[in-house]
Amino acid sequence: MERGLTKMARNSKLMDLINDAEDNYGKPSNWPEKVTEKINTKANRINDYEHTPANEVLRHLICHGYTNTQITLDKQKSSGYIQSLRKQMKNNGELHFQATPDELIQLAYNVSHINRPNNQGIARVMHRDKDWVRCMREKLREADNEARR
């Protein structure tokens, strides 16, 4: 069904998406996240990366060093979206790498069992970001130095 506004709109494809969403889901608050993302993308209006529950999960995964690819596979978000969120976190000073005790144990094991370990090689084995590996290795070294004192 063609609506009069669609004919008049500058971006008729965007209007079609909005009309379809309204027809299928009703008011915007009922629209699924994927539909809203698709409309925002078409409108050239990228999500503001607010602190929504879904984005908090993504932020947590980024802070624990997961790569964009790993997060994309797990959370069904586009790699570009994850990359933009990571960049925004870095620019806003919100990117503080963290690790659980189990992650530190796994990192220490990989460092001791890989022949001539470098950050990139360990990151590849652990499916983590190389910057996360670098920061966590520094934490391990600091903890080791404290234990020796």
N, C-alpha and C positions, 0 to 999 in steps of 0.2 A: 504494500500500500504506500503510495507516494504522498507525502504531506507537502503542503504549500510552503512551509518554511525551508524544507530541504531544497526546493527549487531556487529559493532566494539566497540561501547561505553561500558564503564565499568558499567554504570548505564543505562541499556536499557529502564527501565520504565521512567526515567527522559527524555531521548531522545524522547520517544514516546509522552510524554506530550508536549514537545517543538515542535515536528513535527505537532501534532494535532493543537496546538495553531497557528502555522504558516499557516497551511492549512485553518483554519477557520477564522482567523483574520488578517493575513498578518504580517506586521512588528511588533516588540514588543511594540512599542508606541501605537498601536491600541488594544492591548490585554486588556480585562476587568481585574479589580483589583483582582477578585477571581481567575482567571486563573494564574495571576502572583504570587499570594500568594501560590497557590497550587504547582506551579513549584519551588518557593523558599523553601517551606516546604520539598518537595521531595529532593531538592538539599542540604538540611540541612543548608540553608542560610536564617536565620530569617530576616524579614524586619528590617531595621536599625532604625525604629521608628522616621524617620525624621519629620520635621515640615511641613508635607503636609497638605492641607486643610482638608482631612478626619481625619488625626491624630489630628489636632487642635480642631476639634469638640470633639473627644474622650478625649483629654486633658482637655477641658473645663468641660466636664461632670465629669471627675475624680476630678478636683479641686472643683466642687460643691458637692462633696461627694456621688455621685451615686455609688452604688455597682457594682461589676463586672457583676453580674447577670442582673441587670437592664440595663446596657449598652449593654450587649450581646443580650438581648431581643430586645432592641430598634434599635441597629445599625448593627445587623447581623454579628458581629465579634466574633471570638472564645473567650471563657473565658480565655484561656491561653494567647492569644494575649493581652487582656486587662490587665491581671495580669502582664505580662512582661512589658507593657508600664508603668503601675503604679510603678513597681519596679524601672524601669529606671529613671522615674521622681523623685522618692524618692532619689535614689543614686546620681543623678545629682543636687539635691537641687532645682528642678523645681516644686515640689509639695507644693503649697501654697494654703491652703483651702480658699474658698471664699463663700460668700452668698449674695443673693439679699435681699433687705429690706423685700420682701414678705416671703422669706425663713426664715428669722430671726423671723418674726411675727408668722409663723407657728411653729417654734421651741419653741418660748416662750409660745404659746398656749398649745403645747403638754406637756411642762414641768409643766405648772400650772394645767393641767387637768388629768395627769396620777398619780395614787396613788403610792407614793414612786418611783419617776422616776430615772432610772439609764441610762447611756449612751447607753448601749446595747438595752434596752427596747425602748427607743426613736428612736434609729436607725432602729429598726425593724418596728416600726409604720410608720416612714417616708420613709422607703426603702432607707436609706442612710448608709454610712460607719460610724462605731462608732467613729473613729478618727475625722471625720468631725464634728460629734455631740459634741465631747469633745471640740474641738477648738472653735466652734461657741458658746457653752455654756460659755466658758471663755470670749469670746467677749461680750456676753450679760451681764455677771457679771461686766466686766470692764465698760460697758456703764452705767449700773445701779449705780455703785459706783461713776462714774463721775457726774451723774445726782443728786446724793445725796449731793455732795459737794457744 
